[in-house]
Amino acid sequence: MAKKILVVGGVAGGASAAARLRRHSEEDQIIIFEKGPDVSFSNCCLPYHLSGMIEKSEDLVLMTPELFKTQYNLDVRTDNEVVSIDRSSKEVTVKDLKSGKEYRESYDKLVLSPGGKPIVPPIPGLDKVKSFTIRNVVDIAKLGKAIHAENVKNISVIGGGFIGIETVENLKEAGYNVTLVEAMPQILRILDYDMVQILHKELYDQGVHLILNDKVTSFEENTIVLESGKKVDADVIVMAIGVSPETDLAIQSGLELGKTGAMKVDQNYRTIDKDIYAVGDAIEVYSYLNNCYFKLPLAGPAQKQARGVADHINKQCIDNRGYIGSSILKVFDYNAASTGLTADFIKSSKLNVDFDYVRIIPGDKVGLMPSSKNMHFKLVYEIPTGRILGAQAIGKGNVDKRIDVIATVIKFGGTIRDLKDLELCYAPPFGTAKDVVNFAGYVATNLLHDDFRQVYVNDVRKLVEEGAAIFDVREEYEYELSHLNTAVNIPLSQFRDRLDEFPKDKPIYLHCRSGQRSYNAVLALQNLGFDNVFNVSGGFMGVSFHEFYNDKSLNRKPILTDYNFD
């Protein structure tokens, strides 16, 4: 028997659900309502119009209502907003935004995919500045027109999430003076504080005026006023603080919201009403890793949910295993990817999880290859099980490959021991015989077995200031170029002849460039009877990246003679 199915929202979740529904049945009547003028546009590509990488804003639209009709036999109604749901009569009220008229449409099944809306706090003086948000093609076209106006030189972006960072990059590449204001102490909460310092440095190096830990309190004429008292000139302002789930319809119709404020759905993405489903940015999803619910406004999960809904409507089972959250973005010359839990999230959320992490900086390819680049890699795992909880990778190469491997292992319930055993593709232009993820597995397993101990780059400043016994095992020429202020240089090639210089009555901290040579020195000293030895995870390069931006922005005294980023 044919069904009548209504879909609210025509972008990732809604369009995917409708297309999958049609593949299940040629008889069903399927109608998509989209309150904007466009459906099935690439919202993830919106910021790239600002730099001209995507020249025309209309190129962001992937499908038209006409194509949906001819290719899928879907009735797509743009500029039509569903304003209310009558669950008792199974009808929705729709407003035609062009004519202003309202009409009612009945349904057998209703799929809600309204997405999220940009967060714009009621900041005093907002009417005194030219402010914009980025949600759809219309928004990006308006912003593009505004920045090309005469005398526009200074543009500020408020918010350091995905959209904010991508907007900053594209505006900078278009030649503007760009300021990024973030109220938190760091951008991109998908990364730990120690890792994100690499990207803080990259923004600094690219000429972006980065302001952290300082929130906007008001606006004056073409000016942002910050809590610190600083004022920022801004001809144009982009509000990229974040998105909140569109829940107006849910609230109006008595559907239940979850503890996150997003719509609550069951394992089949069905609301408390058995005939109403919801997907995408408007819902909360179950965390595979910490047995809780969270918001995950990403296109990939939305499309998976949409497919599941279409299957369930057609009496098929859904395999809903929960979500871990995997994402990636480009930040000028660097790529940054993350999956699962971060160490900072585990701490701040006070999760009942005992964990440790590995911080390594291997090459992403064989070092002899001209395209070989350093990869900053962090692996978070559970103690004592070795279960992998998350990973982060930042570098100028293929970080997505490594994080995709970790995400796959997490979804299959893998541990750090599994990483050691993975057989991955190898050839010098693509990777190393012991790939980054293998390497992380070896180091993590050694730590779990208590073969050695480590401290982290964020511990080093305190160690230097307290006068700890720090030894630099790099060669003399490396030490002479730059070193920690208090470090003593005993190269790995000399240390067996200089054992009497290592103290036995206090902890010893060893570092090299990235942590590999100093790890070998730690094991050697342990074998020689030293029992209080620590490796500096990430080495001098990791310390350099960790210290640089805060040294510059806070004008604080460096703990090293110079930085080494290579």
C-alpha positions as CSV (number, residue, x, y, z in Angstrom):
1,M,0.0,0.0,0.0
2,A,1.4,3.4,-1.0
3,K,2.4,5.8,1.8
4,K,2.5,9.6,1.9
5,I,5.8,10.7,3.4
6,L,6.7,14.3,4.2
7,V,10.3,15.5,4.7
8,V,11.0,18.8,6.4
9,G,14.4,20.1,5.3
10,G,16.1,19.5,1.9
11,V,19.8,19.5,2.6
12,A,22.0,16.5,3.8
13,G,19.6,14.6,6.0
14,G,16.3,15.5,4.3
15,A,17.5,15.0,0.7
16,S,19.2,11.7,1.5
17,A,16.1,10.4,3.3
18,A,13.9,11.2,0.4
19,A,16.2,9.7,-2.2
20,R,16.5,6.5,-0.2
21,L,12.8,6.4,0.3
22,R,12.3,6.5,-3.4
23,R,14.7,3.7,-3.9
24,H,12.5,1.6,-1.7
25,S,9.2,2.4,-3.5
26,E,8.0,3.9,-6.7
27,E,4.5,4.1,-5.4
28,D,5.0,6.3,-2.3
29,Q,4.2,10.0,-2.5
30,I,7.2,11.9,-1.1
31,I,7.3,15.6,-0.6
32,I,10.2,17.7,0.6
33,F,9.6,21.1,2.2
34,E,12.6,23.5,2.3
35,K,12.1,27.0,3.7
36,G,15.1,28.3,1.8
37,P,15.3,28.8,-1.9
38,D,17.8,25.9,-2.5
39,V,17.9,22.2,-1.7
40,S,20.8,19.8,-1.7
41,F,23.5,22.4,-1.6
42,S,27.0,21.8,-0.3
43,N,26.9,23.6,3.0
44,C,30.4,22.4,3.9
45,C,31.8,24.2,0.9
46,L,30.1,27.5,1.6
47,P,33.3,29.3,3.0
48,Y,35.3,28.4,-0.1
49,H,33.2,30.8,-2.2
50,L,34.8,33.7,-0.2
51,S,38.3,33.0,-1.6
52,G,37.0,32.4,-5.1
53,M,37.9,28.7,-5.0
54,I,34.3,28.2,-5.8
55,E,33.7,31.1,-8.1
56,K,29.9,31.3,-8.3
57,S,27.7,30.9,-5.3
58,E,25.1,29.1,-7.5
59,D,27.7,26.4,-8.1
60,L,27.2,25.3,-4.5
61,V,23.7,24.0,-5.4
62,L,24.0,20.4,-6.3
63,M,20.4,19.6,-7.3
64,T,17.3,21.6,-8.2
65,P,13.6,20.8,-7.6
66,E,13.3,20.1,-11.3
67,L,16.1,17.5,-11.2
68,F,14.6,15.9,-8.1
69,K,11.4,15.6,-10.0
70,T,12.7,14.2,-13.2
71,Q,15.4,11.9,-11.7
72,Y,13.7,10.7,-8.5
73,N,10.0,11.7,-8.9
74,L,10.2,13.7,-5.7
75,D,8.0,16.7,-5.1
76,V,10.4,19.4,-3.8
77,R,8.9,22.7,-2.6
78,T,11.4,25.4,-1.8
79,D,10.4,28.6,-0.1
80,N,7.9,26.5,1.8
81,E,8.1,26.5,5.6
82,V,6.4,23.9,7.8
83,V,5.2,26.1,10.6
84,S,3.3,23.6,12.7
85,I,2.5,19.9,13.2
86,D,-0.9,18.5,14.2
87,R,0.0,15.1,15.5
88,S,-3.6,14.1,16.2
89,S,-4.8,14.6,12.7
90,K,-1.4,13.8,11.2
91,E,-1.2,17.0,9.2
92,V,1.3,19.8,8.9
93,T,0.7,23.5,8.2
94,V,2.9,24.9,5.5
95,K,3.5,28.6,4.7
96,D,4.4,29.5,1.1
97,L,7.0,32.2,1.8
98,K,6.5,33.8,-1.7
99,S,2.7,34.2,-1.6
100,G,2.3,34.3,2.2
101,K,-0.5,31.7,2.0
102,E,-0.8,28.8,4.3
103,Y,-2.0,25.3,3.5
104,R,-2.2,21.9,5.2
105,E,-0.7,18.6,4.1
106,S,-1.5,15.2,5.5
107,Y,1.1,12.4,6.1
108,D,1.5,8.8,7.0
109,K,5.1,9.3,8.0
110,L,7.0,12.6,8.8
111,V,10.7,13.0,8.7
112,L,12.2,16.1,10.4
113,S,15.6,17.3,9.2
114,P,15.4,21.1,9.9
115,G,19.2,21.3,10.7
116,G,20.8,23.9,13.0
117,K,20.6,27.6,13.1
118,P,23.6,30.0,13.7
119,I,23.9,31.2,17.3
120,V,23.7,35.0,17.5
121,P,23.7,36.2,21.1
122,P,21.9,39.5,21.8
123,I,25.1,41.5,22.1
124,P,24.5,45.2,22.6
125,G,25.2,47.3,19.5
126,L,24.8,44.5,17.0
127,D,22.8,47.0,14.8
128,K,25.9,49.2,14.6
129,V,28.0,46.7,12.6
130,K,27.6,44.8,9.3
131,S,27.2,41.3,10.6
132,F,26.6,38.1,8.8
133,T,26.0,34.4,9.5
134,I,26.8,31.4,7.3
135,R,24.0,28.8,6.9
136,N,23.1,28.5,3.3
137,V,23.8,29.7,-0.3
138,V,21.9,32.9,0.2
139,D,23.9,33.8,3.3
140,I,27.3,33.2,1.6
141,A,26.2,35.2,-1.5
142,K,25.3,38.1,0.8
143,L,28.6,37.9,2.6
144,G,30.5,37.6,-0.6
145,K,28.8,40.7,-1.9
146,A,29.5,42.6,1.3
147,I,33.2,41.9,1.4
148,H,33.6,43.0,-2.2
149,A,32.2,46.4,-1.4
150,E,34.4,49.4,-1.6
151,N,36.7,50.2,1.4
152,V,36.3,46.8,3.1
153,K,39.7,45.9,4.4
154,N,39.2,44.6,8.0
155,I,37.0,41.6,8.6
156,S,36.5,39.8,11.9
157,V,35.3,36.3,12.5
158,I,33.8,35.6,15.9
159,G,34.1,31.9,16.8
160,G,36.9,29.4,16.3
161,G,35.0,26.3,15.2
162,F,34.9,24.6,11.8
163,I,33.0,27.3,10.0
164,G,35.0,30.1,11.7
165,I,38.4,28.6,10.8
166,E,37.4,27.9,7.2
167,T,36.0,31.4,6.9
168,V,39.2,32.9,8.3
169,E,41.4,30.9,5.9
170,N,39.3,31.8,2.8
171,L,39.1,35.5,3.7
172,K,42.8,35.7,4.3
173,E,43.5,34.0,1.0
174,A,41.3,36.6,-0.6
175,G,43.6,39.3,0.7
176,Y,41.8,40.8,3.7
177,N,43.0,41.8,7.1
178,V,41.4,39.1,9.3
179,T,40.9,38.9,13.0
180,L,39.6,35.8,14.7
181,V,38.0,36.2,18.1
182,E,37.4,33.1,20.3
183,A,36.1,33.4,23.9
184,M,37.7,30.1,24.9
185,P,41.4,29.6,25.4
186,Q,41.7,27.7,22.1
187,I,40.1,27.1,18.7
188,L,38.7,23.8,17.6
189,R,37.6,21.8,20.7
190,I,37.9,18.6,18.7
191,L,41.6,18.9,19.5
192,D,43.5,18.9,22.8
193,Y,45.1,22.1,24.0
194,D,48.6,20.8,23.5
195,M,47.8,19.7,19.9
196,V,45.9,22.9,18.9
197,Q,49.0,25.0,19.6
198,I,50.3,23.9,16.2
199,L,47.3,25.5,14.5
200,H,47.5,28.6,16.7
201,K,51.1,29.0,15.4
202,E,49.9,28.5,11.8
203,L,47.3,31.2,12.1
204,Y,49.9,33.5,13.6
205,D,52.3,32.7,10.8
206,Q,49.7,33.4,8.1
207,G,49.1,36.8,9.5
208,V,45.7,36.2,11.2
209,H,45.2,38.4,14.2
210,L,44.2,35.6,16.7
211,I,42.5,36.7,19.9
212,L,41.8,33.9,22.4
213,N,40.2,33.8,25.9
214,D,38.5,37.1,25.3
215,K,34.8,37.4,24.5
216,V,32.8,40.0,22.7
217,T,30.8,42.3,25.1
218,S,29.4,44.9,22.7
219,F,29.7,46.6,19.4
220,E,30.3,50.2,18.4
221,E,30.4,51.7,14.9
222,N,32.4,49.2,12.8
223,T,34.1,48.1,16.1
224,I,34.1,45.1,18.3
225,V,34.5,45.7,22.1
226,L,36.0,42.8,24.0
227,E,35.8,41.9,27.7
228,S,39.5,42.7,28.1
229,G,38.8,46.3,26.9
230,K,40.5,45.7,23.6
231,K,38.7,47.1,20.5
232,V,38.9,45.6,17.1
233,D,38.2,47.5,13.8
234,A,35.8,45.6,11.6
235,D,34.3,46.7,8.4
236,V,32.5,43.3,8.2
237,I,31.8,40.8,11.0
238,V,31.0,37.1,10.5
239,M,29.2,35.5,13.5
240,A,30.5,31.9,13.6
241,I,29.9,31.2,17.3
242,G,28.2,27.9,16.6
243,V,24.9,26.3,15.7
244,S,21.9,25.3,17.8
245,P,19.4,22.6,16.8
246,E,16.2,23.8,15.1
247,T,13.7,22.5,17.6
248,D,10.8,24.9,17.2
249,L,8.6,22.3,15.4
250,A,9.4,19.7,18.0
251,I,8.5,22.0,20.9
252,Q,5.3,23.2,19.3
253,S,4.1,19.7,18.6
254,G,5.1,18.3,22.0
255,L,7.9,16.1,20.9
256,E,10.6,15.4,23.5
257,L,13.9,17.1,23.7
258,G,17.0,15.4,25.2
259,K,19.3,16.7,27.9
260,T,21.5,18.4,25.3
261,G,18.6,20.6,24.1
262,A,18.4,18.7,20.8
263,M,15.5,16.4,19.8
264,K,15.4,13.0,21.5
265,V,15.1,10.0,19.3
266,D,15.2,6.2,19.8
267,Q,17.6,3.7,18.2
268,N,15.5,4.0,15.0
269,Y,15.7,7.8,14.9
270,R,12.0,7.9,15.8
271,T,10.6,10.5,18.2
272,I,8.0,9.7,20.9
273,D,5.5,9.8,18.1
274,K,5.8,6.5,16.2
275,D,5.1,8.2,12.8
276,I,7.6,11.1,13.2
277,Y,11.3,10.6,12.7
278,A,14.2,13.1,13.0
279,V,17.8,13.2,11.8
280,G,20.8,15.5,11.4
281,D,21.8,18.6,13.3
282,A,18.5,18.8,15.1
283,I,18.9,15.5,17.1
284,E,21.2,14.2,19.8
285,V,23.0,10.9,19.2
286,Y,24.4,8.1,21.4
287,S,28.1,8.1,22.1
288,Y,29.7,4.7,21.5
289,L,32.6,5.6,23.8
290,N,31.1,7.2,26.9
291,N,27.6,5.9,27.0
292,C,26.0,9.4,26.9
293,Y,24.2,11.5,24.4
294,F,25.7,14.4,22.4
295,K,25.2,16.7,19.5
296,L,27.0,15.8,16.3
297,P,26.3,18.4,13.5
298,L,28.2,16.7,10.7
299,A,27.0,15.7,7.2
300,G,28.2,12.1,7.3
301,P,26.2,11.1,10.4
302,A,23.2,12.9,9.0
303,Q,23.2,10.9,5.8
304,K,23.6,7.6,7.7
305,Q,20.7,8.5,9.9
306,A,18.6,9.5,6.9
307,R,19.3,6.1,5.2
308,G,18.4,4.3,8.4
309,V,15.1,6.2,8.7
310,A,14.1,5.3,5.1
311,D,14.9,1.7,5.9
312,H,12.9,1.6,9.1
313,I,9.9,3.2,7.4
314,N,10.0,0.4,5.0
315,K,10.1,-2.3,7.7
316,Q,13.9,-2.9,7.6
317,C,16.1,-3.1,10.7
318,I,18.6,-0.3,11.5
319,D,22.1,-1.1,12.7
320,N,22.6,1.8,15.1
321,R,25.9,1.3,16.9
322,G,26.3,4.8,18.2
323,Y,28.7,7.5,17.1
324,I,32.3,8.5,17.9
325,G,32.6,11.8,16.0
326,S,35.3,11.9,13.3
327,S,36.2,15.1,11.5
328,I,38.8,16.9,9.5
329,L,39.6,20.3,8.2
330,K,42.3,22.3,6.5
331,V,44.0,25.2,8.2
332,F,46.2,26.9,5.6
333,D,49.1,24.6,5.1
334,Y,48.1,22.1,7.8
335,N,45.5,19.4,7.9
336,A,43.9,18.5,11.2
337,A,41.8,15.4,12.0
338,S,40.3,13.9,15.1
339,T,38.2,11.0,16.1
340,G,36.7,9.8,19.4
341,L,37.4,11.4,22.8
342,T,40.1,13.9,23.6
343,A,42.1,13.9,26.8
344,D,40.7,17.4,27.7
345,F,37.1,16.2,27.2
346,I,37.6,13.2,29.5
347,K,39.0,15.5,32.2
348,S,36.5,18.4,31.8
349,S,33.5,16.0,31.7
350,K,34.9,14.1,34.7
351,L,34.3,10.8,33.0
352,N,35.0,7.8,35.1
353,V,37.8,6.6,32.8
354,D,41.4,5.9,33.6
355,F,43.5,6.8,30.6
356,D,46.8,7.8,29.2
357,Y,48.0,9.0,25.8
358,V,50.9,8.8,23.3
359,R,52.3,11.9,21.6
360,I,54.6,11.2,18.7
361,I,56.0,13.2,15.7
362,P,57.1,10.6,13.1
363,G,57.4,11.3,9.4
364,D,54.3,10.5,7.3
365,K,56.5,9.1,4.6
366,V,60.0,7.7,4.2
367,G,62.3,10.6,5.1
368,L,64.2,10.4,1.8
369,M,61.1,11.4,-0.1
370,P,60.8,15.1,-0.9
371,S,57.1,15.1,0.1
372,S,57.8,13.6,3.6
373,K,56.4,15.8,6.4
374,N,56.3,15.6,10.1
375,M,53.0,14.3,11.5
376,H,51.9,15.3,15.0
377,F,49.9,12.3,16.3
378,K,48.2,11.8,19.7
379,L,46.5,8.5,20.7
380,V,44.3,8.4,23.8
381,Y,43.7,4.9,25.3
382,E,42.1,3.4,28.4
383,I,44.0,1.8,31.3
384,P,44.3,-1.1,31.9
385,T,42.3,-2.5,28.9
386,G,44.2,-0.6,26.2
387,R,40.9,0.2,24.5
388,I,41.4,3.1,22.1
389,L,39.4,6.1,23.0
390,G,40.4,8.7,20.4
391,A,43.2,10.1,18.3
392,Q,44.3,13.4,16.7
393,A,46.6,14.1,13.8
394,I,48.0,17.4,12.5
395,G,50.4,17.7,9.6
396,K,50.9,18.8,6.0
397,G,50.3,15.3,4.7
398,N,47.6,12.6,4.8
399,V,46.3,12.9,8.3
400,D,42.9,11.6,7.2
401,K,44.4,8.2,6.3
402,R,45.7,7.7,9.9
403,I,42.6,9.0,11.7
404,D,40.3,6.9,9.4
405,V,42.3,3.8,10.5
406,I,41.9,4.7,14.2
407,A,38.2,5.4,13.7
408,T,37.7,2.0,12.1
409,V,39.6,0.3,14.9
410,I,37.5,2.1,17.5
411,K,34.2,1.1,15.9
412,F,35.4,-2.5,15.9
413,G,36.3,-2.3,19.6
414,G,40.0,-2.5,19.0
415,T,42.9,-1.8,21.4
416,I,46.4,-0.5,21.2
417,R,47.6,-4.0,20.7
418,D,45.6,-4.2,17.5
419,L,47.4,-1.2,16.1
420,K,50.7,-3.0,16.3
421,D,49.3,-5.9,14.3
422,L,47.7,-3.8,11.5
423,E,49.1,-4.6,8.0
424,L,49.0,-1.3,6.2
425,C,50.1,-0.3,2.7
426,Y,53.7,0.7,2.4
427,A,55.8,2.3,-0.2
428,P,58.2,5.3,0.3
429,P,56.0,7.9,-1.4
430,F,53.0,6.9,0.7
431,G,54.1,5.9,4.2
432,T,56.7,4.1,6.2
433,A,57.2,0.3,6.9
434,K,56.1,1.0,10.5
435,D,53.2,3.4,9.8
436,V,52.3,6.2,12.2
437,V,49.4,4.2,13.7
438,N,51.7,1.1,14.1
439,F,54.2,3.3,15.8
440,A,51.6,4.8,18.2
441,G,50.5,1.2,19.1
442,Y,54.1,0.2,19.9
443,V,54.6,3.2,22.1
444,A,51.3,2.9,23.9
445,T,51.8,-0.8,24.6
446,N,55.2,-0.1,26.1
447,L,53.7,2.6,28.3
448,L,50.9,0.2,29.4
449,H,53.4,-2.5,30.2
450,D,55.4,0.1,32.3
451,D,58.5,-0.4,30.1
452,F,59.2,3.3,30.5
453,R,57.6,6.5,31.8
454,Q,57.0,9.9,30.1
455,V,56.1,13.5,30.7
456,Y,54.2,15.7,28.3
457,V,55.1,18.9,26.5
458,N,52.7,20.8,28.7
459,D,54.8,19.7,31.8
460,V,58.1,21.0,30.5
461,R,57.8,24.7,31.4
462,K,57.2,23.9,35.0
463,L,60.2,21.5,35.0
464,V,62.4,24.2,33.5
465,E,61.3,26.8,36.0
466,E,61.8,24.3,38.9
467,G,65.3,23.5,37.8
468,A,64.6,19.8,37.1
469,A,67.4,17.6,35.7
470,I,66.7,17.9,32.0
471,F,69.1,16.3,29.5
472,D,69.1,16.9,25.7
473,V,70.4,13.8,23.9
474,R,70.6,15.5,20.5
475,E,73.9,16.0,18.8
476,E,76.0,19.0,19.7
477,Y,75.2,20.9,16.5
478,E,71.5,20.5,17.1
479,Y,71.8,21.7,20.7
480,E,73.8,24.8,19.6
481,L,71.0,25.8,17.2
482,S,68.4,25.9,20.0
483,H,67.7,24.2,23.3
484,L,65.8,24.4,26.6
485,N,67.4,27.1,28.8
486,T,68.3,24.6,31.6
487,A,69.0,21.5,29.6
488,V,72.4,19.8,29.7
489,N,73.6,18.4,26.4
490,I,74.7,14.7,26.6
491,P,74.3,13.4,23.0
492,L,73.1,9.8,22.6
493,S,76.4,9.1,20.8
494,Q,78.3,10.1,24.0
495,F,76.1,9.3,26.9
496,R,77.6,5.8,27.8
497,D,80.9,7.6,28.4
498,R,79.3,10.3,30.5
499,L,77.1,8.3,32.9
500,D,78.6,9.9,35.9
501,E,76.9,13.2,34.8
502,F,73.4,11.8,35.4
503,P,72.1,12.2,39.0
504,K,70.9,9.2,40.9
505,D,69.1,11.1,43.7
506,K,66.4,12.8,41.6
507,P,64.3,12.3,38.5
508,I,65.9,12.6,35.1
509,Y,64.1,14.0,32.1
510,L,65.4,13.2,28.6
511,H,64.5,14.7,25.3
512,C,65.6,14.7,21.7
513,R,64.1,16.2,18.6
514,S,60.9,14.2,18.6
515,G,61.2,11.6,21.4
516,Q,62.7,8.6,19.6
517,R,66.4,8.9,20.5
518,S,65.6,10.0,24.0
519,Y,63.4,6.9,24.4
520,N,66.4,4.7,23.5
521,A,68.4,6.7,26.1
522,V,65.7,6.1,28.7
523,L,65.8,2.4,28.2
524,A,69.6,2.3,28.3
525,L,69.7,4.2,31.6
526,Q,67.0,2.0,33.1
527,N,69.1,-1.1,32.1
528,L,72.1,0.5,33.7
529,G,70.3,0.9,37.1
530,F,68.7,4.4,36.9
531,D,65.1,3.9,38.1
532,N,63.7,7.4,37.9
533,V,63.9,8.3,34.3
534,F,61.3,10.0,32.0
535,N,61.1,10.6,28.3
536,V,59.6,14.0,27.1
537,S,56.8,12.9,24.8
538,G,57.0,14.9,21.6
539,G,60.6,16.1,22.3
540,F,62.0,19.5,21.6
541,M,59.9,20.0,18.5
542,G,56.8,19.3,20.4
543,V,57.8,21.8,23.1
544,S,58.6,24.4,20.5
545,F,55.1,24.2,19.0
546,H,53.5,24.1,22.4
547,E,55.3,27.2,23.6
548,F,55.4,29.4,20.6
549,Y,52.0,31.1,20.3
550,N,51.6,31.7,24.0
551,D,55.1,33.2,24.2
552,K,54.2,35.6,21.4
553,S,50.7,36.5,22.4
554,L,51.4,36.8,26.1
555,N,54.8,38.3,25.7
556,R,56.2,35.9,28.2
557,K,59.8,34.8,28.7
558,P,60.6,31.7,26.6
559,I,62.0,28.6,28.2
560,L,64.2,27.9,25.2
561,T,66.9,29.8,23.4
562,D,65.0,29.5,20.0
563,Y,62.3,27.3,18.5
564,N,62.8,24.3,16.2
565,F,59.9,23.3,14.1
566,D,61.6,20.9,11.7
